[in-house]
Amino acid sequence: MSKKVYFLADAHLGSLFHTNTIDAERKLCRWLDFVKQDASAIYLLGDIFDYWFEYKHVVPKGFTRLLGKLAEVTDAGVEVHFFIGNHDIWLTDYLTKECGMILHFEPLTTDIQGKIFFLAHGDGLGDESWSFHLLRKIFHSKFLRKCFSAIHPRWTIPLAHAWSNSSRENGGVQPYLGEEREYLILFAKKKLIASPDINYFVFGHRHILLDLPIAEQVHVIMLGDWITFFSYAVFDGEMVKLEHFESV
């Protein structure tokens, strides 16, 4: 059986925007059971959790099904790569030690079976808005993270979920803006000038499904999400294809 590589992003487990977040988690576990049969690697490209913050001795309540399943998959010898998103920035080493995953805090350019992939969640790439960059600077500040960790979780966790749900209610996820306005596409085109050997740019973050050729043998892939689409991408050694998982 030929080995495949799988990509998934934006599960946002714990978000109120899931009809039932436990059902979404169970479905993600079924997907992991499905793909581990022929996977050489799985790339989780950010915002798998709607909120994740690792204190020195404490991690958030919940997600036991997923964390156990991820440990099972890595114990079976499948590489699982976990990229931080803008909702699950605050990782240290828990997911590595307990689940065996490989953590990525920056975009990654890597050779996969002879094709060059640029992999990233997507936040902060090409978006020039000052408000976004201010928030990103705040969220990535080590000093502010330390201050935040001094506050009891009974306050921080409800605040984080309220912030996340409020941003969506206020139109936080925009529909597809078109090739000439999507900042991740513009970023990819600019990056391709400096790195013309890249074959695939794979992003999460935007919650849209897209497979767009931007040059000969160069595609921008946007992975959709695990809220509306229950979508993922698979690379079979020749091409990347977007797929939907089971409808129920």
C-alpha positions as CSV (number, residue, x, y, z in Angstrom):
1,M,0.0,0.0,0.0
2,S,1.4,3.4,-1.0
3,K,1.8,5.9,1.8
4,K,0.0,9.2,1.7
5,V,0.4,12.5,3.5
6,Y,-2.7,14.3,5.0
7,F,-3.4,17.9,5.9
8,L,-6.1,19.3,8.1
9,A,-6.7,22.7,9.9
10,D,-9.2,24.7,11.8
11,A,-11.1,22.2,13.9
12,H,-11.6,24.8,16.6
13,L,-12.6,22.2,19.1
14,G,-14.3,23.8,22.1
15,S,-15.9,26.5,20.0
16,L,-19.6,27.3,20.5
17,F,-19.8,27.4,16.7
18,H,-19.9,23.6,16.6
19,T,-23.4,22.2,17.0
20,N,-21.8,19.7,19.3
21,T,-18.1,20.0,20.0
22,I,-17.8,16.5,21.4
23,D,-19.4,15.1,18.2
24,A,-16.8,17.1,16.2
25,E,-14.0,15.7,18.3
26,R,-15.3,12.1,17.8
27,K,-15.5,12.7,14.1
28,L,-11.9,13.9,14.1
29,C,-10.9,10.8,15.9
30,R,-12.7,8.7,13.3
31,W,-10.8,10.6,10.6
32,L,-7.5,9.8,12.3
33,D,-8.5,6.1,12.4
34,F,-9.3,6.3,8.7
35,V,-6.1,8.1,7.6
36,K,-3.6,6.3,9.8
37,Q,-4.0,3.1,7.7
38,D,-2.0,4.5,4.8
39,A,-0.5,7.7,6.2
40,S,3.3,8.3,6.4
41,A,2.6,11.7,8.0
42,I,-0.2,14.0,9.1
43,Y,0.1,17.7,9.2
44,L,-2.3,19.6,11.5
45,L,-2.0,23.2,10.3
46,G,-3.3,25.2,13.3
47,D,-6.4,26.1,15.2
48,I,-7.1,22.5,16.1
49,F,-8.3,23.9,19.4
50,D,-10.4,27.0,19.7
51,Y,-8.3,27.9,22.8
52,W,-5.3,26.2,24.2
53,F,-3.0,27.6,27.0
54,E,-0.4,25.5,28.7
55,Y,0.3,26.6,32.3
56,K,3.5,25.2,33.9
57,H,1.6,22.3,35.5
58,V,-1.9,22.5,34.0
59,V,-3.5,22.1,30.6
60,P,-7.0,22.9,29.5
61,K,-9.9,20.6,30.5
62,G,-11.3,18.4,27.7
63,F,-10.1,17.0,24.4
64,T,-9.2,13.6,26.0
65,R,-10.5,11.6,23.0
66,L,-8.4,13.5,20.5
67,L,-5.3,13.6,22.7
68,G,-5.5,9.9,23.3
69,K,-6.1,9.2,19.6
70,L,-3.1,11.4,18.6
71,A,-0.9,9.5,21.0
72,E,-2.2,6.2,19.6
73,V,-1.3,7.3,16.0
74,T,2.2,8.5,16.9
75,D,2.8,5.3,18.9
76,A,2.0,3.4,15.8
77,G,4.8,5.2,14.0
78,V,2.9,7.8,12.0
79,E,4.5,11.3,12.1
80,V,2.0,13.9,13.3
81,H,3.1,17.6,12.9
82,F,1.2,20.2,14.8
83,F,1.4,23.9,13.7
84,I,0.3,26.7,16.0
85,G,-2.6,28.8,14.8
86,N,-3.9,32.1,16.1
87,H,-6.2,30.3,18.5
88,D,-3.7,27.7,19.9
89,I,-0.5,29.8,20.0
90,W,0.4,29.1,23.6
91,L,2.1,25.7,23.5
92,T,5.2,24.5,25.2
93,D,6.1,20.8,25.3
94,Y,2.9,19.0,26.6
95,L,1.8,17.8,23.1
96,T,5.2,16.5,22.3
97,K,5.8,14.7,25.6
98,E,2.3,13.3,26.0
99,C,1.2,12.8,22.4
100,G,4.4,12.4,20.5
101,M,3.7,15.2,18.0
102,I,6.2,17.4,16.3
103,L,5.5,21.1,17.0
104,H,6.0,23.9,14.6
105,F,6.0,27.5,15.7
106,E,6.9,29.0,12.3
107,P,6.0,28.2,8.7
108,L,7.8,25.2,7.2
109,T,9.2,24.6,3.8
110,T,9.9,20.9,3.3
111,D,10.4,18.2,0.6
112,I,7.6,15.6,0.7
113,Q,8.1,12.7,-1.7
114,G,10.0,14.9,-4.2
115,K,7.6,17.9,-4.1
116,I,8.4,21.1,-2.2
117,F,5.7,22.2,0.2
118,F,5.3,25.5,2.1
119,L,3.2,24.8,5.1
120,A,1.7,27.3,7.5
121,H,-1.5,28.1,9.4
122,G,-1.6,31.4,7.5
123,D,-2.2,34.1,10.1
124,G,0.3,37.0,9.7
125,L,1.3,36.1,6.1
126,G,0.5,38.9,3.8
127,D,-2.1,40.6,6.0
128,E,-1.0,44.2,6.3
129,S,-3.7,45.5,8.6
130,W,-2.3,47.3,11.6
131,S,-5.0,46.0,13.9
132,F,-4.1,42.4,13.1
133,H,-0.4,42.9,13.5
134,L,-1.0,44.6,16.9
135,L,-3.1,41.7,18.1
136,R,-0.5,39.2,16.8
137,K,2.3,41.1,18.6
138,I,0.3,41.0,21.9
139,F,-0.6,37.3,21.6
140,H,3.0,36.4,20.8
141,S,4.5,38.5,23.6
142,K,6.4,36.3,26.1
143,F,6.0,38.9,28.8
144,L,2.3,39.2,28.3
145,R,1.9,35.4,28.2
146,K,3.7,35.2,31.6
147,C,1.3,37.9,33.0
148,F,-1.7,36.0,31.6
149,S,-0.5,32.8,33.2
150,A,-0.7,34.4,36.6
151,I,-4.5,34.8,36.2
152,H,-6.6,31.9,37.4
153,P,-8.0,29.8,34.6
154,R,-11.6,30.4,35.9
155,W,-11.2,33.9,34.4
156,T,-8.9,33.3,31.4
157,I,-10.7,30.4,29.7
158,P,-14.2,31.9,29.6
159,L,-12.6,35.2,28.4
160,A,-10.8,33.5,25.6
161,H,-13.9,31.7,24.4
162,A,-16.0,34.8,24.6
163,W,-13.4,36.7,22.5
164,S,-13.3,34.0,19.9
165,N,-17.1,33.6,19.5
166,S,-17.5,37.4,19.5
167,S,-15.1,37.8,16.6
168,R,-17.0,35.3,14.5
169,E,-20.3,36.9,15.3
170,N,-18.9,40.1,14.1
171,G,-17.9,38.7,10.7
172,G,-14.5,37.4,11.6
173,V,-14.3,34.9,8.7
174,Q,-14.7,36.6,5.4
175,P,-15.9,34.8,2.3
176,Y,-13.4,34.2,-0.6
177,L,-12.1,37.5,-1.8
178,G,-10.8,36.5,-5.2
179,E,-7.3,35.8,-6.5
180,E,-6.4,39.5,-6.6
181,R,-7.4,40.2,-3.0
182,E,-6.7,37.1,-1.0
183,Y,-3.7,38.0,1.0
184,L,-2.5,34.4,1.3
185,I,-2.5,34.1,-2.5
186,L,-0.7,37.3,-2.8
187,F,1.8,36.1,-0.2
188,A,2.3,32.9,-2.1
189,K,3.0,34.7,-5.4
190,K,5.5,36.9,-3.8
191,K,7.2,34.0,-2.0
192,L,7.4,32.1,-5.2
193,I,9.6,34.8,-6.7
194,A,12.2,34.2,-4.0
195,S,11.6,30.4,-3.8
196,P,10.6,29.2,-7.3
197,D,11.1,25.5,-6.4
198,I,7.9,25.4,-4.3
199,N,5.1,23.2,-5.7
200,Y,2.4,23.6,-3.0
201,F,1.4,26.3,-0.6
202,V,-0.9,24.7,2.0
203,F,-2.7,27.0,4.4
204,G,-5.5,26.9,7.0
205,H,-6.8,30.0,8.7
206,R,-9.2,31.3,6.1
207,H,-11.9,28.6,6.4
208,I,-12.4,28.3,2.7
209,L,-11.8,25.4,0.3
210,L,-9.5,26.3,-2.5
211,D,-7.1,24.6,-5.0
212,L,-5.7,27.4,-7.1
213,P,-2.9,27.0,-9.7
214,I,-0.7,30.2,-9.6
215,A,2.0,29.0,-11.9
216,E,3.0,25.8,-13.8
217,Q,3.0,23.0,-11.3
218,V,2.4,25.4,-8.4
219,H,-0.9,25.4,-6.4
220,V,-2.3,27.2,-3.4
221,I,-4.3,24.9,-1.2
222,M,-6.7,26.2,1.5
223,L,-8.0,23.5,3.7
224,G,-11.5,24.7,4.6
225,D,-12.3,23.7,8.2
226,W,-13.8,21.1,10.6
227,I,-16.9,23.2,11.4
228,T,-18.7,23.5,8.1
229,F,-16.8,21.5,5.5
230,F,-15.1,18.7,7.6
231,S,-12.5,18.9,4.9
232,Y,-8.8,17.9,4.5
233,A,-6.2,17.4,1.8
234,V,-4.3,14.3,0.8
235,F,-1.0,14.0,-1.2
236,D,-0.5,10.7,-2.9
237,G,3.0,11.4,-4.2
238,E,1.7,12.9,-7.4
239,M,-0.9,15.5,-6.6
240,V,-2.8,17.1,-3.7
241,K,-6.5,16.6,-3.6
242,L,-9.1,18.2,-1.3
243,E,-11.6,15.8,0.3
244,H,-14.6,15.9,2.6
245,F,-14.9,13.4,5.4
246,E,-18.1,11.5,6.2
247,S,-21.3,13.5,6.3
248,V,-22.4,12.3,9.7
